[in-house]
Amino acid sequence: MSQKLREILGTYRIGGGDFLFPSPSDISKPVTVQAFDSFHRKAIAQLGLQNEGYSLHSYRRTFITKLYDKGISTRTIMEITGHKSMSSLQRYIDADPSKVRKAIDEI
């Protein structure tokens, strides 16, 4: 997490509790992954995107792809994301069709 984001989030607490994302039923406990996933699925459905393949994991894929597209080394990305092998990381990096076309046009 960036230092700037850490500072901003350090001052943010719902109802003065200890958690950035507290449980809706008890702010003294963190929200569970299951509750957050349920909220996410409902929001995606309200947007009419339930058949588009969005999940909580989509954000991880997008984050990794954006790092890669900005030229961040795969070794650094692995350190940030906790991937242990290059093959597991590569599954997260989406190929940009325009970059594929440009690479082919270079030949």
PyMOL CGO cylinders between C-alpha atoms (Angstrom):
from pymol import cmd
from pymol.cgo import CYLINDER

trace = [
    CYLINDER, 0.00, 0.00, 0.00, 1.29, 3.45, -0.82, 0.3, 1, 1, 1, 1, 1, 1,
    CYLINDER, 1.29, 3.45, -0.82, 2.25, 5.71, 2.07, 0.3, 1, 1, 1, 1, 1, 1,
    CYLINDER, 2.25, 5.71, 2.07, -0.29, 8.33, 0.97, 0.3, 1, 1, 1, 1, 1, 1,
    CYLINDER, -0.29, 8.33, 0.97, -3.13, 5.79, 0.94, 0.3, 1, 1, 1, 1, 1, 1,
    CYLINDER, -3.13, 5.79, 0.94, -1.99, 4.44, 4.33, 0.3, 1, 1, 1, 1, 1, 1,
    CYLINDER, -1.99, 4.44, 4.33, -2.20, 7.97, 5.78, 0.3, 1, 1, 1, 1, 1, 1,
    CYLINDER, -2.20, 7.97, 5.78, -5.66, 8.60, 4.34, 0.3, 1, 1, 1, 1, 1, 1,
    CYLINDER, -5.66, 8.60, 4.34, -7.05, 5.27, 5.50, 0.3, 1, 1, 1, 1, 1, 1,
    CYLINDER, -7.05, 5.27, 5.50, -5.44, 5.71, 8.90, 0.3, 1, 1, 1, 1, 1, 1,
    CYLINDER, -5.44, 5.71, 8.90, -7.92, 8.49, 9.64, 0.3, 1, 1, 1, 1, 1, 1,
    CYLINDER, -7.92, 8.49, 9.64, -10.98, 6.70, 8.25, 0.3, 1, 1, 1, 1, 1, 1,
    CYLINDER, -10.98, 6.70, 8.25, -13.09, 4.55, 10.54, 0.3, 1, 1, 1, 1, 1, 1,
    CYLINDER, -13.09, 4.55, 10.54, -16.83, 3.88, 10.34, 0.3, 1, 1, 1, 1, 1, 1,
    CYLINDER, -16.83, 3.88, 10.34, -18.45, 4.63, 13.68, 0.3, 1, 1, 1, 1, 1, 1,
    CYLINDER, -18.45, 4.63, 13.68, -15.05, 4.96, 15.35, 0.3, 1, 1, 1, 1, 1, 1,
    CYLINDER, -15.05, 4.96, 15.35, -14.41, 1.20, 15.22, 0.3, 1, 1, 1, 1, 1, 1,
    CYLINDER, -14.41, 1.20, 15.22, -11.05, -0.48, 14.75, 0.3, 1, 1, 1, 1, 1, 1,
    CYLINDER, -11.05, -0.48, 14.75, -11.66, -1.81, 11.25, 0.3, 1, 1, 1, 1, 1, 1,
    CYLINDER, -11.66, -1.81, 11.25, -11.66, -0.10, 7.88, 0.3, 1, 1, 1, 1, 1, 1,
    CYLINDER, -11.66, -0.10, 7.88, -14.39, -2.52, 6.78, 0.3, 1, 1, 1, 1, 1, 1,
    CYLINDER, -14.39, -2.52, 6.78, -16.34, -3.48, 9.90, 0.3, 1, 1, 1, 1, 1, 1,
    CYLINDER, -16.34, -3.48, 9.90, -19.01, -6.14, 10.02, 0.3, 1, 1, 1, 1, 1, 1,
    CYLINDER, -19.01, -6.14, 10.02, -22.44, -4.62, 9.28, 0.3, 1, 1, 1, 1, 1, 1,
    CYLINDER, -22.44, -4.62, 9.28, -23.80, -6.37, 12.36, 0.3, 1, 1, 1, 1, 1, 1,
    CYLINDER, -23.80, -6.37, 12.36, -20.93, -5.65, 14.78, 0.3, 1, 1, 1, 1, 1, 1,
    CYLINDER, -20.93, -5.65, 14.78, -18.40, -2.86, 14.20, 0.3, 1, 1, 1, 1, 1, 1,
    CYLINDER, -18.40, -2.86, 14.20, -16.04, -4.47, 16.72, 0.3, 1, 1, 1, 1, 1, 1,
    CYLINDER, -16.04, -4.47, 16.72, -15.40, -7.24, 14.15, 0.3, 1, 1, 1, 1, 1, 1,
    CYLINDER, -15.40, -7.24, 14.15, -14.14, -7.09, 10.57, 0.3, 1, 1, 1, 1, 1, 1,
    CYLINDER, -14.14, -7.09, 10.57, -16.46, -7.80, 7.66, 0.3, 1, 1, 1, 1, 1, 1,
    CYLINDER, -16.46, -7.80, 7.66, -16.08, -11.39, 6.50, 0.3, 1, 1, 1, 1, 1, 1,
    CYLINDER, -16.08, -11.39, 6.50, -14.93, -12.29, 3.01, 0.3, 1, 1, 1, 1, 1, 1,
    CYLINDER, -14.93, -12.29, 3.01, -18.28, -14.01, 2.50, 0.3, 1, 1, 1, 1, 1, 1,
    CYLINDER, -18.28, -14.01, 2.50, -20.24, -10.88, 3.46, 0.3, 1, 1, 1, 1, 1, 1,
    CYLINDER, -20.24, -10.88, 3.46, -18.08, -8.68, 1.24, 0.3, 1, 1, 1, 1, 1, 1,
    CYLINDER, -18.08, -8.68, 1.24, -18.46, -11.12, -1.66, 0.3, 1, 1, 1, 1, 1, 1,
    CYLINDER, -18.46, -11.12, -1.66, -22.23, -11.13, -1.18, 0.3, 1, 1, 1, 1, 1, 1,
    CYLINDER, -22.23, -11.13, -1.18, -22.32, -7.32, -1.21, 0.3, 1, 1, 1, 1, 1, 1,
    CYLINDER, -22.32, -7.32, -1.21, -20.12, -7.29, -4.33, 0.3, 1, 1, 1, 1, 1, 1,
    CYLINDER, -20.12, -7.29, -4.33, -22.36, -9.80, -6.15, 0.3, 1, 1, 1, 1, 1, 1,
    CYLINDER, -22.36, -9.80, -6.15, -25.47, -7.75, -5.35, 0.3, 1, 1, 1, 1, 1, 1,
    CYLINDER, -25.47, -7.75, -5.35, -23.81, -4.56, -6.60, 0.3, 1, 1, 1, 1, 1, 1,
    CYLINDER, -23.81, -4.56, -6.60, -22.71, -6.28, -9.83, 0.3, 1, 1, 1, 1, 1, 1,
    CYLINDER, -22.71, -6.28, -9.83, -26.27, -7.60, -10.33, 0.3, 1, 1, 1, 1, 1, 1,
    CYLINDER, -26.27, -7.60, -10.33, -27.76, -4.13, -9.75, 0.3, 1, 1, 1, 1, 1, 1,
    CYLINDER, -27.76, -4.13, -9.75, -25.48, -2.84, -12.50, 0.3, 1, 1, 1, 1, 1, 1,
    CYLINDER, -25.48, -2.84, -12.50, -26.67, -5.63, -14.79, 0.3, 1, 1, 1, 1, 1, 1,
    CYLINDER, -26.67, -5.63, -14.79, -23.18, -7.11, -15.05, 0.3, 1, 1, 1, 1, 1, 1,
    CYLINDER, -23.18, -7.11, -15.05, -23.76, -10.47, -13.37, 0.3, 1, 1, 1, 1, 1, 1,
    CYLINDER, -23.76, -10.47, -13.37, -23.03, -12.38, -16.58, 0.3, 1, 1, 1, 1, 1, 1,
    CYLINDER, -23.03, -12.38, -16.58, -19.78, -10.54, -17.33, 0.3, 1, 1, 1, 1, 1, 1,
    CYLINDER, -19.78, -10.54, -17.33, -17.54, -12.67, -15.11, 0.3, 1, 1, 1, 1, 1, 1,
    CYLINDER, -17.54, -12.67, -15.11, -16.76, -10.06, -12.44, 0.3, 1, 1, 1, 1, 1, 1,
    CYLINDER, -16.76, -10.06, -12.44, -15.61, -11.31, -9.06, 0.3, 1, 1, 1, 1, 1, 1,
    CYLINDER, -15.61, -11.31, -9.06, -13.52, -10.01, -6.20, 0.3, 1, 1, 1, 1, 1, 1,
    CYLINDER, -13.52, -10.01, -6.20, -10.58, -11.64, -7.96, 0.3, 1, 1, 1, 1, 1, 1,
    CYLINDER, -10.58, -11.64, -7.96, -11.12, -9.38, -11.00, 0.3, 1, 1, 1, 1, 1, 1,
    CYLINDER, -11.12, -9.38, -11.00, -9.56, -6.49, -9.12, 0.3, 1, 1, 1, 1, 1, 1,
    CYLINDER, -9.56, -6.49, -9.12, -6.40, -8.50, -8.43, 0.3, 1, 1, 1, 1, 1, 1,
    CYLINDER, -6.40, -8.50, -8.43, -6.09, -9.34, -12.12, 0.3, 1, 1, 1, 1, 1, 1,
    CYLINDER, -6.09, -9.34, -12.12, -6.60, -5.69, -13.11, 0.3, 1, 1, 1, 1, 1, 1,
    CYLINDER, -6.60, -5.69, -13.11, -4.07, -4.48, -10.52, 0.3, 1, 1, 1, 1, 1, 1,
    CYLINDER, -4.07, -4.48, -10.52, -1.42, -6.93, -11.71, 0.3, 1, 1, 1, 1, 1, 1,
    CYLINDER, -1.42, -6.93, -11.71, -2.04, -6.18, -15.39, 0.3, 1, 1, 1, 1, 1, 1,
    CYLINDER, -2.04, -6.18, -15.39, -1.81, -2.42, -14.77, 0.3, 1, 1, 1, 1, 1, 1,
    CYLINDER, -1.81, -2.42, -14.77, 1.50, -2.83, -12.91, 0.3, 1, 1, 1, 1, 1, 1,
    CYLINDER, 1.50, -2.83, -12.91, 2.85, -4.91, -15.77, 0.3, 1, 1, 1, 1, 1, 1,
    CYLINDER, 2.85, -4.91, -15.77, 1.63, -2.41, -18.39, 0.3, 1, 1, 1, 1, 1, 1,
    CYLINDER, 1.63, -2.41, -18.39, 3.43, 0.39, -16.52, 0.3, 1, 1, 1, 1, 1, 1,
    CYLINDER, 3.43, 0.39, -16.52, 6.70, -1.51, -16.94, 0.3, 1, 1, 1, 1, 1, 1,
    CYLINDER, 6.70, -1.51, -16.94, 7.02, -2.77, -13.37, 0.3, 1, 1, 1, 1, 1, 1,
    CYLINDER, 7.02, -2.77, -13.37, 9.26, -5.84, -13.39, 0.3, 1, 1, 1, 1, 1, 1,
    CYLINDER, 9.26, -5.84, -13.39, 7.58, -9.19, -12.92, 0.3, 1, 1, 1, 1, 1, 1,
    CYLINDER, 7.58, -9.19, -12.92, 9.93, -9.86, -9.98, 0.3, 1, 1, 1, 1, 1, 1,
    CYLINDER, 9.93, -9.86, -9.98, 8.65, -6.71, -8.24, 0.3, 1, 1, 1, 1, 1, 1,
    CYLINDER, 8.65, -6.71, -8.24, 5.04, -7.64, -9.01, 0.3, 1, 1, 1, 1, 1, 1,
    CYLINDER, 5.04, -7.64, -9.01, 5.65, -11.09, -7.52, 0.3, 1, 1, 1, 1, 1, 1,
    CYLINDER, 5.65, -11.09, -7.52, 6.99, -9.44, -4.37, 0.3, 1, 1, 1, 1, 1, 1,
    CYLINDER, 6.99, -9.44, -4.37, 3.92, -7.19, -4.11, 0.3, 1, 1, 1, 1, 1, 1,
    CYLINDER, 3.92, -7.19, -4.11, 1.36, -9.92, -4.80, 0.3, 1, 1, 1, 1, 1, 1,
    CYLINDER, 1.36, -9.92, -4.80, 3.02, -12.81, -3.03, 0.3, 1, 1, 1, 1, 1, 1,
    CYLINDER, 3.02, -12.81, -3.03, 3.21, -15.08, -6.06, 0.3, 1, 1, 1, 1, 1, 1,
    CYLINDER, 3.21, -15.08, -6.06, 5.87, -17.75, -5.65, 0.3, 1, 1, 1, 1, 1, 1,
    CYLINDER, 5.87, -17.75, -5.65, 6.33, -18.64, -9.30, 0.3, 1, 1, 1, 1, 1, 1,
    CYLINDER, 6.33, -18.64, -9.30, 6.41, -16.83, -12.61, 0.3, 1, 1, 1, 1, 1, 1,
    CYLINDER, 6.41, -16.83, -12.61, 3.90, -19.28, -14.09, 0.3, 1, 1, 1, 1, 1, 1,
    CYLINDER, 3.90, -19.28, -14.09, 1.30, -18.48, -11.44, 0.3, 1, 1, 1, 1, 1, 1,
    CYLINDER, 1.30, -18.48, -11.44, 1.82, -14.73, -11.93, 0.3, 1, 1, 1, 1, 1, 1,
    CYLINDER, 1.82, -14.73, -11.93, 1.58, -14.92, -15.71, 0.3, 1, 1, 1, 1, 1, 1,
    CYLINDER, 1.58, -14.92, -15.71, -1.99, -16.22, -15.47, 0.3, 1, 1, 1, 1, 1, 1,
    CYLINDER, -1.99, -16.22, -15.47, -2.97, -12.82, -14.09, 0.3, 1, 1, 1, 1, 1, 1,
    CYLINDER, -2.97, -12.82, -14.09, -1.39, -10.68, -16.79, 0.3, 1, 1, 1, 1, 1, 1,
    CYLINDER, -1.39, -10.68, -16.79, -3.90, -10.03, -19.55, 0.3, 1, 1, 1, 1, 1, 1,
    CYLINDER, -3.90, -10.03, -19.55, -2.58, -9.61, -23.07, 0.3, 1, 1, 1, 1, 1, 1,
    CYLINDER, -2.58, -9.61, -23.07, -3.47, -6.26, -24.58, 0.3, 1, 1, 1, 1, 1, 1,
    CYLINDER, -3.47, -6.26, -24.58, -4.71, -6.88, -28.16, 0.3, 1, 1, 1, 1, 1, 1,
    CYLINDER, -4.71, -6.88, -28.16, -3.28, -3.56, -29.38, 0.3, 1, 1, 1, 1, 1, 1,
    CYLINDER, -3.28, -3.56, -29.38, 0.14, -4.46, -27.97, 0.3, 1, 1, 1, 1, 1, 1,
    CYLINDER, 0.14, -4.46, -27.97, -0.05, -7.89, -29.61, 0.3, 1, 1, 1, 1, 1, 1,
    CYLINDER, -0.05, -7.89, -29.61, -0.87, -6.23, -32.96, 0.3, 1, 1, 1, 1, 1, 1,
    CYLINDER, -0.87, -6.23, -32.96, 1.95, -3.70, -32.52, 0.3, 1, 1, 1, 1, 1, 1,
    CYLINDER, 1.95, -3.70, -32.52, 4.44, -6.48, -31.71, 0.3, 1, 1, 1, 1, 1, 1,
    CYLINDER, 4.44, -6.48, -31.71, 3.44, -8.38, -34.85, 0.3, 1, 1, 1, 1, 1, 1,
    CYLINDER, 3.44, -8.38, -34.85, 3.65, -5.20, -36.95, 0.3, 1, 1, 1, 1, 1, 1,
    CYLINDER, 3.65, -5.20, -36.95, 7.25, -4.72, -35.74, 0.3, 1, 1, 1, 1, 1, 1,
    CYLINDER, 7.25, -4.72, -35.74, 8.33, -7.78, -37.75, 0.3, 1, 1, 1, 1, 1, 1,
]
cmd.load_cgo(trace, "trace")
